[in-house]
Amino acid sequence: MTDLPAETVTEVERLTRLAREAVDEGAAAAYREERASLLADHGYTARIREGDTGDVLVCYPTDWVEDGVVRPDRIDDTDRGVEVRLSGPGDPDEWDEVEERNRAVAERVAAEHGDPHGTTAHALADFMGNHYGKPIAEATEDELAEFREEYFPRNAWPTERQQALLEESVQLTVEEAGSRFPG
């Protein structure tokens, strides 16, 4: 079992996403330093593993590392490591959980901002869950562009008002999901 508390993993993921989205290299470096400090408090370190199916944030105990390299002979329990998908398709085994989270975000947007924002939020929840199997909070700039340019006009049957407010609706939804709106 991992030694990292769930709230620490959530914060580390948030800092990683902010660093990746930062326009200014100084800000990105500050986010990475804050992440490193938070992980060090728990005896962990992190790296980004890039692969064909997307990027993954990997957090592992520092006692597994020697000279900056993970030593397999030092890995006593693989469950101590933590992996968080940063891009690419989500885990289809977690679809119900993703659907529940996305639907809750859409409901909050609808309750706080009414229509057409709520209707658009539900369309974005459908898109992220069905096409990427991941939470709205993890939507990349490219995925949001695909939603706005391709999915939304073809599948949501938007009204003129809904189309006119599309950008604002997407921004409200992404921010309600707890992420920073790219762009």
C-alpha positions in Angstrom: 0.0 0.0 0.0 1.2 3.5 -0.9 2.6 5.7 1.9 1.3 8.8 0.1 -2.0 10.2 1.4 -4.7 10.6 -1.2 -4.9 14.4 -0.7 -1.1 14.5 -1.4 -1.5 12.6 -4.6 -4.3 14.9 -5.7 -2.2 18.0 -5.0 0.9 16.5 -6.7 -1.3 15.8 -9.8 -2.6 19.4 -9.7 0.9 20.9 -9.5 2.1 18.6 -12.3 -0.8 19.8 -14.6 -0.2 23.4 -13.7 3.5 23.0 -14.5 2.7 21.3 -17.9 0.2 24.1 -18.8 2.3 27.1 -17.6 3.3 29.5 -20.3 6.2 30.9 -18.3 9.1 28.5 -17.6 9.7 30.2 -14.2 6.1 29.4 -13.1 6.5 25.8 -14.4 9.7 25.4 -12.5 8.0 26.8 -9.3 5.2 24.2 -9.6 7.7 21.4 -10.1 9.7 22.6 -7.1 6.6 22.7 -4.9 5.7 19.2 -6.1 9.2 17.9 -5.3 9.1 19.4 -1.9 5.6 18.0 -1.1 6.8 14.5 -2.3 10.1 14.8 -0.3 8.1 15.4 2.9 6.8 11.8 2.4 10.0 10.3 1.1 8.9 10.2 -2.5 10.0 11.5 -5.9 8.3 11.8 -9.3 8.9 11.6 -13.0 6.7 11.7 -16.1 6.7 8.5 -18.1 5.8 9.2 -21.7 4.3 6.5 -23.8 2.3 5.7 -26.9 -0.9 5.8 -25.0 -0.2 9.0 -23.1 1.8 10.5 -20.3 1.8 9.1 -16.7 2.9 10.8 -13.5 4.9 8.2 -11.6 5.6 8.8 -7.9 7.8 6.3 -6.0 9.8 6.1 -2.8 13.2 7.7 -2.9 14.7 4.6 -1.4 14.1 2.9 -4.7 16.5 5.4 -6.4 20.2 5.5 -6.7 22.0 8.2 -8.7 18.7 9.3 -10.3 17.8 5.8 -11.5 15.2 3.4 -10.1 16.9 0.2 -9.0 14.6 -2.8 -9.4 16.5 -4.7 -6.7 15.3 -2.0 -4.2 11.6 -2.3 -5.0 10.2 -4.1 -2.0 6.5 -3.6 -2.7 5.2 -2.2 -6.1 2.0 -1.1 -4.4 4.0 1.7 -2.8 4.3 3.4 -6.2 1.6 5.7 -7.5 0.7 6.3 -11.1 -1.6 9.0 -12.4 -2.5 9.2 -16.1 -2.0 12.8 -17.4 -3.0 12.3 -21.0 -4.4 9.7 -23.4 -7.4 7.4 -22.9 -8.6 6.7 -19.4 -9.0 3.4 -17.7 -12.1 1.7 -19.1 -12.5 -0.2 -15.8 -13.1 3.1 -14.0 -15.8 4.3 -16.5 -18.6 4.3 -13.9 -16.5 6.4 -11.5 -15.5 8.8 -14.3 -19.1 9.1 -15.5 -20.3 9.8 -11.9 -17.6 12.5 -11.5 -18.3 14.1 -14.8 -22.1 14.1 -14.3 -21.7 15.7 -10.9 -19.6 18.5 -12.4 -22.3 19.0 -15.1 -25.1 19.1 -12.5 -23.2 21.8 -10.5 -22.7 23.9 -13.6 -26.4 23.6 -14.4 -27.4 24.5 -10.8 -25.0 27.4 -10.6 -25.3 28.9 -14.1 -28.5 27.5 -15.6 -29.0 27.0 -19.3 -27.4 26.8 -21.8 -24.2 26.3 -19.7 -25.7 23.2 -18.0 -26.7 21.6 -21.2 -23.2 22.2 -22.7 -21.6 20.8 -19.5 -23.6 17.6 -19.9 -22.5 17.3 -23.5 -18.9 17.8 -22.4 -19.4 15.1 -19.7 -20.7 12.7 -22.4 -17.8 13.5 -24.7 -15.1 13.0 -22.1 -16.6 9.9 -20.6 -17.5 8.2 -23.9 -14.6 9.2 -26.1 -11.7 9.4 -23.6 -12.9 7.6 -20.5 -11.5 10.3 -18.2 -12.7 13.1 -16.0 -13.4 16.6 -17.4 -10.6 17.9 -15.1 -8.1 15.9 -17.1 -9.2 17.3 -20.5 -6.3 18.5 -22.6 -6.4 21.6 -24.8 -6.6 19.3 -27.9 -9.5 17.3 -26.4 -11.4 20.5 -25.6 -10.8 21.8 -29.1 -12.1 18.5 -30.6 -15.2 18.9 -28.4 -15.8 22.5 -29.5 -15.0 22.0 -33.2 -16.2 18.5 -34.0 -18.3 16.8 -31.3 -20.4 19.7 -30.1 -21.8 20.9 -33.5 -22.5 17.4 -34.7 -23.8 15.7 -31.6 -25.2 18.3 -29.2 -27.6 20.0 -31.7 -26.9 23.3 -30.1 -29.2 26.3 -30.2 -27.8 29.6 -31.5 -27.5 30.9 -27.9 -25.7 27.7 -26.8 -23.3 28.0 -29.7 -22.6 31.6 -28.9 -21.8 30.8 -25.3 -19.9 27.6 -26.0 -16.4 28.9 -25.0 -17.8 30.4 -21.7 -19.7 27.2 -21.0 -16.6 25.0 -21.5 -14.5 27.3 -19.3 -17.1 27.2 -16.5 -17.3 23.4 -16.7 -13.5 22.8 -16.7 -13.1 25.2 -13.8 -16.0 23.6 -11.9 -14.2 20.3 -12.4 -11.2 21.7 -10.5 -8.9 22.4 -13.4 -7.4 25.4 -15.1 -8.9 26.3 -18.4 -6.2 26.0 -21.1 -5.6 28.9 -23.4 
